[in-house]
Amino acid sequence: MEKVTKTPSVQAQMLIRRPVAVVFDAFIDPEITKHFWFTKGSGRLEEGKTIAWEWEMYNVSNSVLVKEIVPNEKISVEWDAYLTTVDFEFQALSEGTTYVTITQHGFQTTGDELLAEINGASGGFTTVVDGLKAYLEHGINLNLIADKFAKS
């Protein structure tokens, strides 16, 4: 019997009651993304470009290399912090609703370190889609990312 090995991955998803073009642009344009995820982005996501994302409240910055953009369908980036790929997929369910799925895969770690990364990514991306929903549907920035970790 052949052993089947599953590649570790993390997935978060959410129905957003906004058109797919609006939801897609929320991840492309840092002027929108800053309302539900990072506080500053060095530019719009464009295929082949490396973009810096900053979380100023934590004094953290990461870079992503934009591997692929399929308008209104998919964004794929390589995230330097984890040496992983993150895919953002957008499915229009109707003219006014979009199902967003974020999948992080290609983890380079094993054992307890892998479990810690998966746990962090799962909670992190769930927080991102929750914040996205609040901002795009209701115009509210819940400060979820800023409030996720206690200040010492």
PEFENLIN-V67342 format. One record per residue. N is the residue number from 1. RES is the residue in one letter. PSI is psi in degrees with one decimal (NA if undefined). OMEGA is omega in radians with two decimals (* if undefined). D_LAST is the distance of its C-alpha to the last C-alpha in whole Angstrom. Layout:
N RES PSI OMEGA D_LAST
N RES PSI OMEGA D_LAST
This chain:
1 M 129.9 -3.12 52
2 E 134.8 3.12 50
3 K 129.7 3.11 46
4 V 123.2 3.13 44
5 T 124.1 3.09 41
6 K 137.1 3.09 38
7 T 127.9 3.12 36
8 P 135.5 3.10 32
9 S 164.6 3.10 31
10 V 141.7 3.13 29
11 Q 137.7 3.02 30
12 A 144.2 -3.09 29
13 Q 157.9 -3.13 31
14 M 142.6 2.98 32
15 L 127.6 3.10 35
16 I 125.1 -3.11 34
17 R 65.9 3.08 37
18 R 154.3 3.12 37
19 P 150.9 -3.06 40
20 V -38.4 -3.13 39
21 A -36.1 3.13 39
22 V -44.9 -3.11 37
23 V -43.6 3.12 34
24 F -47.3 -3.11 35
25 D -27.2 3.12 35
26 A -26.5 3.08 31
27 F -24.8 3.14 30
28 I -40.5 -3.00 32
29 D 112.0 -3.10 31
30 P -20.1 3.09 28
31 E -21.3 3.03 29
32 I -45.5 -3.07 29
33 T -33.7 -3.09 26
34 K -14.1 3.13 23
35 H -9.9 -3.14 24
36 F -2.8 -3.10 23
37 W -98.9 3.14 21
38 F 166.1 -3.11 20
39 T -21.8 -3.12 20
40 K 136.9 3.03 23
41 G 145.1 -3.07 25
42 S -8.2 3.12 28
43 G 173.1 3.06 31
44 R 148.0 3.08 33
45 L 127.9 3.08 33
46 E 137.4 -3.11 37
47 E 131.5 3.11 38
48 G -10.0 -3.13 38
49 K 150.0 2.98 35
50 T 127.6 -3.06 32
51 I 139.0 3.06 29
52 A 135.3 3.02 26
53 W 135.0 -3.13 23
54 E 142.8 2.98 20
55 W 87.6 -2.98 16
56 E -33.8 -3.12 15
57 M -21.1 3.12 12
58 Y -0.1 -3.08 11
59 N 46.2 -3.11 13
60 V 139.4 3.07 16
61 S 138.3 3.07 19
62 N 157.9 3.08 22
63 S 145.4 3.04 26
64 V 138.7 3.02 28
65 L 122.0 -3.12 32
66 V 109.6 -3.08 34
67 K -38.7 -3.04 37
68 E 139.6 2.99 38
69 I 122.7 2.99 39
70 V 106.4 -3.01 41
71 P 129.5 3.10 41
72 N 11.0 3.14 40
73 E -46.2 -3.00 40
74 K 143.0 2.94 38
75 I 129.9 3.11 35
76 S 127.9 -3.13 34
77 V 152.3 2.94 32
78 E 124.2 -3.08 31
79 W 118.2 -3.04 27
80 D -29.1 -3.08 26
81 A -31.4 -3.06 23
82 Y -3.2 -3.06 25
83 L 42.1 -3.12 28
84 T 169.8 3.02 29
85 T 139.1 3.05 31
86 V 124.0 3.11 30
87 D 129.3 3.05 33
88 F 117.0 -3.11 33
89 E 140.6 -3.03 36
90 F 123.5 3.13 37
91 Q 117.1 3.07 40
92 A 118.7 3.12 42
93 L -24.4 3.04 43
94 S -176.2 3.13 45
95 E -27.5 -3.04 45
96 G 9.0 3.13 42
97 T 144.2 -3.12 40
98 T 136.0 3.03 38
99 Y 119.3 -3.12 37
100 V 132.2 3.04 34
101 T 126.8 3.08 33
102 I 124.6 -3.13 30
103 T 125.9 3.05 31
104 Q 130.6 -3.11 29
105 H 168.7 -3.14 31
106 G 25.9 3.13 32
107 F 139.4 -3.08 29
108 Q -4.6 -3.05 30
109 T 173.5 3.11 28
110 T 172.0 3.01 30
111 G -139.8 -3.08 29
112 D -34.9 3.12 25
113 E -42.2 3.09 24
114 L -45.1 3.13 26
115 L -41.1 3.12 25
116 A -42.5 3.12 21
117 E -43.4 -3.14 22
118 I -42.5 3.11 24
119 N -47.3 3.13 22
120 G -43.4 -3.13 19
121 A -40.4 3.14 22
122 S -50.0 3.11 24
123 G -39.4 -3.12 21
124 G -49.4 -3.11 20
125 F -29.1 3.02 23
126 T -41.8 3.09 24
127 T -39.8 3.13 21
128 V -49.1 -3.10 23
129 V -30.7 3.06 26
130 D -45.3 3.12 25
131 G -38.7 3.08 24
132 L -46.7 -3.13 27
133 K -48.1 -3.13 29
134 A -42.3 -3.08 27
135 Y -48.6 -3.07 28
136 L -34.5 -3.11 31
137 E -32.2 -3.00 33
138 H -2.5 3.13 31
139 G 23.7 -3.08 30
140 I 128.1 2.98 26
141 N 107.0 -3.08 23
142 L -3.6 -3.10 21
143 N 34.0 -3.08 18
144 L -44.1 -3.12 17
145 I -43.3 -3.13 16
146 A -32.2 -3.08 13
147 D 1.9 -3.06 12
148 K -36.8 -3.10 13
149 F 131.5 -3.10 9
150 A 141.3 3.05 6
151 K 137.6 -3.14 4
152 S NA * 0
